[in-house]
Amino acid sequence: MTRVLYELCGIDESLRFSPFCWRVRYALAHKGLDVETRPWRFTDKQALAFADHDKVPVLVDGDEVVTDSYAILRYLDRTYPQAPLLGDALAEARGRFFKHYAERALAPAMMRTIIMDLFNAVHPDDRAYFRESREKRFGRTLEEFHSPAKGLAQLDAALGPMRGRLEEADFLDGDAPGGADYLVFGNFMWARCVSSADLVSNADPVHAWVERLLDLHDGLGRRAMRVTDIEGAYR
Amino acid sequence: MTRVLYELCGIDESLRFSPFCWRVRYALAHKGLDVETRPWRFTDKQALAFADHDKVPVLVDGDEVVTDSYAILRYLDRTYPQAPLLGDALAEARGRFFKHYAERALAPAMMRTIIMDLFNAVHPDDRAYFRESREKRFGRTLEEFHSPAKGLAQLDAALGPMRGRLEEADFLDGDAPGGADYLVFGNFMWARCVSSADLVSNADPVHAWVERLLDLHDGLGRRAMRVTDIEGAYR
């Protein structure tokens, strides 16, 4: 049985930067499950028609087609109970908070910081779509939205609770990494793959946690292509 | 056996506003455990000498003396396993994040908003201590630190993840309230008891959640004395 994950790619087919796809890559590795990834671009809606969905990640696992990163994590826990990601009832309810923390507290702050780098990493054929959809969402141009000073200040404030947690434990989920770590770490992979911006101080416990996550699962994150690896691509 | 909880009080012995004590009050009610509360003031360090501690809450449960609100919640789960508050391993690891979220994201934002109301609610004999210790912590005077405009903007940003969660569930812990809710709700009781400031819009899902928590356990929070209930006390 081949397991296939459709992942967003950028200017290079191997440049994979979606935070949602990274959650899934780490979740699969956590469970020791192999996967074959397929590059996908924003405007290639047709390629996902089989899933009745227009965004990645899409996981095809034998006869099952699962969309949405959080739903995929739940599906994996249900289907492969070893090494729980979200866990049961109470743990899962709390796991959900980390999804919102990543998406509503961290992502907007990172977005303001790396938006122009992100735009640069998007495939040329996708850029018009990317600009139009994001400018509509932000209510202003990408250039106006771009503000590393504001973004980093906002990120610094948003990281407070994480810092508190990581001062007392190696991972958000305690002594070993789990679903909460992957839900949040996806954002850091997103920023890392498209930008060389330093998001946190090297002395920050969040920095040490990022380094630990990069090394996990045989360096899954550290081995990933970054835009800075592509000659002439980073401006 | 009498179970006793030492709680911070303010200008009136019945005015109880410590966010940490409120966590414990809700936790005890959640487990259906009776408690007798004893008012305590900041400067009354001697009264807690028996616990080898200088802060409330302090819970005396038969022969056990337990300090620190989070440690008390864990103690209660261990000793009275019915109706888990923090739950086991993974749930507990994630529960811990809510403590930091309450203390590092919400509390500083609320503090900037209500600091002068809080100062006004502190017992006159405690005010010099309160001013000195807080001014040292903030690195400026209470008056300089006070900024409802900044505090409320900061709070609005910090509530993002909570809003996301409460748009999909009635409680942070899902369909029923649990330890995560109480860890965070303590802050809202703190603000409510000393101030009449509106912290969130009435249309905010966080507002509806606060109302639900106030009603819980026979209106435990709603029945609590507020400074506005004391004639001439609110300025």
Interface residues (C-beta under 8 A of the other chain):
Chain A: P84 G87 A89 L90 A91 A93 R94 G95 R96 F97 F98 K99 H100 Y101 E103 R104 A105 P108 Q154 A157 A158 G160 P161 M162 R163 G164 R165 E168 A169 L172 D173 G174 G178 A180
Chain B: P84 G87 A89 L90 A91 A93 R94 G95 R96 F97 F98 K99 H100 Y101 E103 R104 A105 P108 Q154 A157 A158 G160 P161 M162 R163 G164 R165 E168 A169 L172 D173 G174 G178 A180
